[in-house]
Amino acid sequence: MEKNVPHYAEHTWHGTVAVTENVRLARDTYRIRFDCPEIARRIVPGQFVMLRLAGGEDPLLGRPLALYDVVTDGGAAACGLDIVYLAVGKMTHRLTQVLPGAPLEAWGPLGNGFPPAPAEHLLMVAGGIGQTPFLALAKEYLGRFRYGDPPREVPTAQKVTLCYGVQTAEYLAGVDDFRQLGVEVHLSTDDGSLGHRGLVTELIEPAVTGSAIQEGTVPRAKGTVPFSLRENRDSPPVSRIVCCDPEPMMKAAANIAARLKIPCQVSLETPMACGIGICFSCVAKIRDGRGGWDYRRTCVEGPVFDAADVEFE
């Protein structure tokens, strides 16, 4: 097993941070912002932080929350973090009541993050609150921002697409952030209140092949050209799929990617307690390459794994 990994416990920052914003984005969905240059300058897309309410013991444990984006100081220096979260339990419901100026306990950056693998077409598939790790990833692949210390090199994609599905349109959060960035957005809702009525995974193959999707698209980043208009393009661009939340959706996306012979990574959201690999409460079954599998800790060996390696239930 790798040693001296930058996101292992001995390298993470742990301390108290000051909240600067906590705003509602959609039904039960909020964006909290806090100052923390120690984490912000090191974190990369797909990593997460653990947050805990300061000054109390109820709840006792922190909660893992993915990076949405970093906040800069007006230049290129990252000085704070934006975290988008869904209020579903005691801690996150109490988090909605935290006001600017209040302290939070935080530690991170944690997890391995998305690898900076090349892709002509980056296809991000999100269900529920699974869109949260993808804004920063899209910014990297569109050449808008470099994350990490030192800043990591990510090949620029020619096209970035988000397929985002929720139960009903009230839960859609951050869609305009992706659109303003230049990401092509396709939406689905279970009840048909907006976009495609049905499963978000039903949008994957049309997005890969470039076939029509009923609810339409939005303009891509300035300076890129639609693939249908580019010269010498006889086939769809080489795609890479990343997906997050919930597990049945990720399993279905992994099966589609395997059938289409497209690389696919999944960001697992296995419940965890410590976030630093001590408690082993977040283990997932990962294939070992020898025909078997072993348990891997989502908080340190993940949360991002190759979809082909995950033993989904």
Stockholm file with secondary structure:
# STOCKHOLM 1.0

chainA/1-313         MEKNVPHYAEHTWHGTVAVTENVRLARDTYRIRFDCPEIARRIVPGQFVMLRLAGGEDPLLGRPLALYDVVTDGGAAACGLDIVYLAVGKMTHRLTQVLPGAPLEAWGPLGNGFPPAPAEHLLMVAGGIGQTPFLALAKEYLGRFRYGDPPREVPTAQKVTLCYGVQTAEYLAGVDDFRQLGVEVHLSTDDGSLGHRGLVTELIEPAVTGSAIQEGTVPRAKGTVPFSLRENRDSPPVSRIVCCDPEPMMKAAANIAARLKIPCQVSLETPMACGIGICFSCVAKIRDGRGGWDYRRTCVEGPVFDAADVEFE
#=GR chainA/1-313 SS CCCSCTTSGGGCEEEEEEEEEEEEEETTEEEEEEECHHHHTTCCTTCEEEEEETTCCSSCSCEEEECCEEEESSSSCEEEEEEEEECCSHHHHHHTTCCTTCEEEEEEEESCCCCCCCCSEEEEEEETTTTTTHHHHHHHHTTSCCCTTTTCCCCCCSEEEEEEEESSGGGCCSHHHHHHHTCEEEEEETTSSSSEESCGGGGHHHHHHTCCCTTCCCCCCTTCCCGGGSTTCCSCCCEEEEEESCHHHHHHHHHHHHHHTCCEEEECCCCCSSSSSSSCTTEEEEECSSSCEEEEETTTTCSEEEGGGBCCC
#=GC SS_cons         CCCSCTTSGGGCEEEEEEEEEEEEEETTEEEEEEECHHHHTTCCTTCEEEEEETTCCSSCSCEEEECCEEEESSSSCEEEEEEEEECCSHHHHHHTTCCTTCEEEEEEEESCCCCCCCCSEEEEEEETTTTTTHHHHHHHHTTSCCCTTTTCCCCCCSEEEEEEEESSGGGCCSHHHHHHHTCEEEEEETTSSSSEESCGGGGHHHHHHTCCCTTCCCCCCTTCCCGGGSTTCCSCCCEEEEEESCHHHHHHHHHHHHHHTCCEEEECCCCCSSSSSSSCTTEEEEECSSSCEEEEETTTTCSEEEGGGBCCC
//
